[in-house]
Amino acid sequence: MSAESHARPTWVQVDLDALRHNAQLLSARFSPTVVCAVVKANAYGHGAVPTATALLEGGAEGLAVALVDEGIELRQGGITAPILLLSEPTKDSMVAVLAAVLTPTLTTIEGVQAAADAAKQIGSKNPVHVKIDTGMNRMGVKPEETQALLDEIAKYDQLILEGIWTHFSVADEEGDESIRFTKQQLELFEDAVRRAKDQGVEPPVLHVANSAGALTYRDARLSMVRVGLALYGLSPNPSVTTLAELEAPLPLEPALSIRSQVIAVRDVEPGARPSYGRKRPMPHAGRVVTIPIGYADGFPRALYAAGQDVLIRGRRFPLAGMVTMDQLVVDVGDAPVEVGDEVVLLGRQGNEEIPVAEWADHLNTIAWEVVCGIGDRVPRRYAGTEVGEAPKAKRRWWRPS
């Protein structure tokens, strides 16, 4: 038997109340340091505008994105809170950046000049942030070249230096070498800020810490923290959770689950080999069910070899064959599973749960890649209290006076 519909019954469910709860919890934990919610990559797969709005409602005071288009999407969604671009925009995109009232990160003399030219073109004054590379070797001005960049910004009345920042590369790791390196990054940053102050440059916003850095290095919270993964109720790793709990309980709530429905049920004989490649013979007579989700949706083929389960009727069941582009086949044995039964791929069902960390362990990857890898053709549905109009900024710390 089978069931079909025009809308495939597979979706990501996002709990807006969990997002608000996490934002409230972390804002209280880090106060008076303010929380900048990182909502790049479609808010880590949760859906950009609804997620950003819920996090602002929960206490985040601004947002950060990676791409210009991500910032413009938020503006078009009615969000007026400060939005920081985490990389220097291209020269060609700088007018669009400033017209959308996005705060650019600047790391080169050419970038400063492009921002100044764009500000002159649209007749505005704009806040900017400077990123210092303290050891990640990805983006940013070198510490010894920071003052020259600050001097270049000071030449233009159109640019207001509002923030200086850096990014930790191993704050989520617990080894002695990683701890030493993180502390070294903080020292390099503080030294650069101190030398800028000696030259009369004192921007009001200083930020270095991501989720792991903010949770485990209290002296790295400064005036702002850029929190991503923790706001979604996820932890970089168990050691970060353990260290965070030493300060106070931290009952974060995962906001995302992946849900589907059984669309077909078949009886099979022992030895049948379902799906592509005929990888595994069925060890018994029983039933297999088809679930409409596959690797094109962000359920990787590697989860089959890793032994990943799914949840149906509050129980775990293994895959019966290789993951395909659009569907899974699951071995339910003699369980009375029927067409239309809910299936949970990630999340909780009854007393059982499949956490994001389980997928990450099976895939030898990280939680970020799991949630960001959920495909666009899986619709996002929102549970909990609906979001309203995005709240206005509580402070003007990302706005020129």
C-alpha positions in Angstrom: 0.0 0.0 0.0 1.1 3.6 -0.6 0.1 7.2 -0.2 0.9 10.1 -2.4 0.3 13.9 -2.2 1.3 17.0 -4.1 3.3 18.1 -1.0 5.9 15.6 0.1 5.3 14.9 3.8 8.9 15.8 5.0 9.8 18.9 6.8 12.1 20.6 9.3 10.3 21.7 12.4 11.7 24.7 14.3 10.5 25.5 17.8 10.4 29.3 18.1 9.9 29.1 21.8 13.1 27.1 22.2 15.0 29.8 20.3 13.5 32.5 22.5 14.4 30.4 25.6 18.0 29.9 24.5 18.4 33.6 23.7 17.0 34.6 27.1 19.2 32.1 28.9 22.4 33.2 27.1 21.7 36.9 27.3 21.3 36.5 31.1 24.5 34.4 31.3 26.6 36.9 29.5 25.1 40.2 30.8 26.1 43.0 30.7 27.9 41.7 27.5 25.4 41.9 24.6 24.6 39.0 22.4 25.0 39.1 18.6 23.1 36.2 17.1 24.9 34.6 14.2 22.2 33.7 11.6 24.3 33.0 8.5 23.6 30.0 6.3 19.8 30.4 6.6 20.2 30.6 10.4 22.1 27.4 10.5 19.3 25.7 8.5 16.5 27.0 10.8 15.2 29.6 8.4 16.6 33.1 8.4 13.9 35.6 9.1 11.6 33.7 11.6 14.7 32.5 13.5 16.3 35.9 13.6 13.1 37.5 14.8 12.6 34.9 17.6 16.2 35.4 18.8 15.7 39.2 18.9 12.5 38.7 20.8 14.5 36.5 23.2 17.1 39.1 24.0 19.7 39.1 21.2 20.5 42.7 20.4 21.9 42.3 16.9 22.6 39.8 14.1 25.6 38.6 12.1 25.7 37.1 8.6 28.4 36.0 6.2 27.0 37.2 2.9 25.6 40.5 1.7 22.5 38.8 0.3 21.8 37.2 3.7 21.7 40.7 5.3 19.5 42.1 2.6 17.1 39.1 3.1 16.8 40.0 6.8 16.1 43.7 5.9 13.5 42.7 3.4 11.9 40.5 6.1 11.3 43.6 8.2 14.3 43.4 10.6 15.8 46.7 11.6 18.2 45.5 14.3 22.0 46.0 13.6 23.4 43.4 11.2 27.2 42.8 11.0 28.8 41.4 7.9 31.5 38.9 9.0 33.7 39.4 5.9 34.8 42.4 4.0 32.3 43.0 1.1 33.6 43.3 -2.5 34.0 46.7 -3.9 31.1 46.2 -6.3 28.7 45.2 -3.4 29.7 48.1 -1.1 26.9 50.4 -2.2 24.3 47.7 -1.6 25.8 47.0 1.8 25.5 50.6 3.0 22.1 51.2 1.4 20.8 48.2 3.3 22.3 49.7 6.6 24.5 46.7 7.0 27.7 47.1 9.1 30.7 45.9 7.0 33.8 44.3 8.4 36.9 45.9 6.9 40.3 44.2 6.7 42.1 46.0 3.8 43.0 49.5 2.8 41.2 48.9 -0.5 38.1 47.8 1.4 38.2 51.0 3.5 38.4 53.1 0.4 35.6 51.3 -1.3 33.4 51.8 1.8 34.2 55.5 1.9 33.4 55.9 -1.8 30.1 54.1 -1.4 29.2 56.2 1.6 29.9 59.4 -0.4 27.8 58.1 -3.3 24.7 57.5 -1.2 25.4 60.4 1.2 25.5 58.6 4.5 27.7 58.0 7.5 28.2 54.4 8.3 29.6 52.3 11.2 32.3 49.8 10.4 34.1 47.1 12.2 37.8 46.0 11.8 38.8 42.3 12.0 42.2 41.4 13.2 43.7 38.0 12.3 45.2 36.7 15.6 46.1 33.2 14.3 43.3 31.6 12.3 45.0 32.7 9.0 41.7 33.0 7.1 40.6 36.7 7.1 41.6 39.8 8.8 44.3 42.4 9.1 47.6 41.4 10.7 48.1 42.8 14.2 51.1 44.8 13.2 49.2 46.3 10.3 46.1 47.2 12.3 47.1 50.8 13.1 47.6 51.6 9.4 44.1 50.4 8.7 42.7 52.4 11.5 44.5 55.5 10.3 43.0 55.0 6.9 39.5 54.8 8.3 40.1 58.0 10.3 40.6 59.9 7.0 37.0 59.6 6.1 34.2 61.4 7.9 31.7 59.0 6.3 33.1 56.0 8.2 32.7 55.6 12.0 34.9 53.0 13.6 32.5 51.2 15.8 34.1 47.9 16.5 37.3 45.8 16.5 37.1 42.0 16.6 38.8 38.7 16.0 37.8 35.1 15.8 38.9 32.1 17.9 39.9 29.0 16.0 40.1 26.3 18.8 38.0 27.7 21.6 35.8 24.5 21.4 38.8 22.2 22.1 40.0 21.2 25.5 43.6 20.2 25.0 46.4 22.2 26.6 47.7 23.4 23.3 44.3 24.6 22.2 43.7 26.4 25.5 47.2 28.0 25.2 46.5 29.1 21.6 43.1 30.6 22.5 44.6 32.6 25.3 47.4 33.7 22.9 44.8 35.0 20.5 43.1 37.0 23.2 46.4 38.5 24.3 47.3 39.5 20.7 43.9 41.1 20.3 44.1 43.0 23.6 47.6 44.2 22.7 46.4 45.6 19.3 43.4 47.3 21.0 45.8 48.8 23.6 48.1 50.2 21.0 45.1 51.7 19.2 44.0 53.3 22.4 47.4 54.8 22.8 46.8 56.5 19.4 43.4 57.8 20.6 41.3 55.1 18.9 38.7 53.6 21.3 35.8 52.0 19.5 32.8 51.1 21.8 32.4 47.5 20.6 35.1 44.8 21.1 34.2 41.2 20.4 36.2 38.0 20.1 34.1 35.1 21.4 32.0 32.6 19.5 29.7 30.2 21.4 32.5 28.1 22.7 34.6 31.1 23.6 31.8 32.9 25.4 30.8 29.8 27.4 34.2 28.7 28.5 36.4 31.9 28.6 34.8 34.5 30.8 37.5 37.0 30.2 36.8 36.8 26.4 33.2 38.2 26.7 34.3 41.8 26.4 31.4 44.1 25.2 29.8 41.7 22.8 29.8 38.0 22.0 28.9 36.4 18.6 26.8 33.4 19.5 25.7 30.9 16.9 25.4 27.2 17.7 24.4 27.6 21.3 21.4 29.8 20.4 20.1 26.8 18.4 20.3 24.6 21.5 23.4 22.8 20.4 26.9 22.5 21.9 30.2 22.4 20.1 31.1 19.3 22.1 30.6 17.7 25.5 33.6 19.5 27.1 32.1 22.9 26.3 28.8 21.8 27.9 30.7 20.5 31.0 32.7 23.7 31.5 29.6 25.9 30.9 27.7 24.0 33.6 30.5 24.8 36.1 29.4 28.4 36.0 25.6 27.7 36.3 23.1 25.2 34.8 22.6 25.7 31.1 19.4 24.0 30.0 19.6 24.9 26.3 16.8 23.4 24.1 17.5 22.1 20.6 15.1 24.0 18.3 15.3 21.9 15.2 14.0 18.5 14.2 13.5 16.7 10.9 10.2 14.9 10.5 8.5 12.8 7.8 5.9 10.2 7.3 5.7 6.6 6.2 4.5 6.6 2.6 4.7 2.8 1.8 4.8 -0.5 3.6 6.0 -3.8 2.1 6.3 -7.3 3.3 9.6 -8.9 2.5 11.1 -12.4 2.7 14.4 -13.3 4.3 17.3 -12.5 2.0 15.6 -9.7 0.2 18.1 -6.8 -0.5 16.3 -3.5 -0.6 17.5 -0.3 -2.3 20.4 0.5 -4.6 23.5 -1.7 -4.5 21.6 -4.5 -2.7 24.0 -4.0 0.2 22.4 -6.1 2.9 20.1 -9.1 2.9 17.1 -8.9 5.2 17.9 -11.2 8.2 14.3 -12.2 8.6 10.8 -12.0 7.1 9.2 -8.8 8.0 8.3 -5.3 6.8 10.1 -2.4 5.2 8.7 1.1 5.0 9.6 3.9 2.7 10.3 7.4 4.0 10.4 10.4 1.5 13.7 11.9 2.4 17.2 11.3 0.9 20.7 12.6 0.3 19.4 15.4 -1.8 17.7 16.7 1.4 20.6 16.4 3.7 20.4 12.8 4.9 23.8 11.6 3.8 24.5 8.2 2.3 27.2 7.6 4.9 24.5 7.3 7.6 23.6 3.9 6.2 27.0 2.4 6.7 27.3 4.1 10.1 24.1 2.3 11.3 21.9 5.3 11.8 18.4 4.7 13.1 15.1 6.6 12.7 12.2 6.9 15.1 8.7 5.6 14.4 6.1 5.1 17.2 8.7 6.0 19.8 11.1 3.2 18.7 14.4 3.1 16.9 14.5 1.2 13.6 17.5 0.7 11.3 17.8 1.5 7.6 17.2 -1.6 5.4 19.3 -0.4 2.5 21.3 2.4 1.0 20.1 6.0 1.2 18.8 7.2 -2.2 18.4 10.7 -3.5 14.8 11.1 -2.4 13.9 8.2 -0.2 14.9 5.8 2.6 13.9 2.2 3.2 13.6 1.2 6.9 13.5 -2.2 8.5 10.6 -2.2 11.0 10.5 -6.0 11.6 7.1 -7.1 12.7 6.1 -3.7 14.2 2.6 -2.5 13.4 3.8 0.5 11.4 1.3 2.0 8.9 1.3 4.5 6.1 1.0 8.0 7.6 2.9 7.2 10.8 5.2 10.1 11.8 9.0 9.5 11.4 11.6 11.5 13.2 15.1 11.6 11.6 16.5 14.2 14.1 14.8 15.1 17.3 12.6 13.6 20.0 9.7 11.2 19.7 8.2 9.8 22.9 11.0 8.8 25.2 13.6 8.4 22.4 15.8 11.1 20.8 18.2 11.3 17.9 20.3 14.3 18.7 22.3 16.3 16.1 25.5 15.0 17.9 24.6 11.4 16.9 24.6 12.3 13.2 27.8 14.2 13.6 29.5 11.3 15.3 28.3 8.9 12.7 29.5 11.2 9.9 32.8 12.1 11.6 31.9 15.7 11.3 30.5 18.6 13.4 27.0 19.8 14.4 27.3 22.9 12.2 27.7 20.8 9.1 24.7 18.6 10.0 22.2 21.4 10.4 23.5 23.6 7.6 23.4 20.6 5.3 19.6 20.2 5.4 18.4 21.0 1.8 16.3 23.9 0.7 13.6 21.5 -0.7 12.8 20.5 2.9 10.3 23.1 4.0 10.6 24.8 7.4 7.6 24.7 9.7 7.4 26.7 12.9 6.0 25.6 16.2 5.4 27.6 19.3 4.3 31.2 19.6 4.4 32.9 16.2 6.9 35.7 15.7 5.6 39.2 15.5 7.2 42.3 14.1 10.9 42.2 14.7 11.7 44.2 17.8 13.7 47.5 17.4 17.2 47.6 18.6 17.4 48.0 22.4 20.7 49.9 22.2 22.4 52.0 19.6 25.7 50.3 19.8 25.7 49.5 16.1 24.5 52.9 15.0 26.3 56.2 14.5 25.0 58.9 16.8 
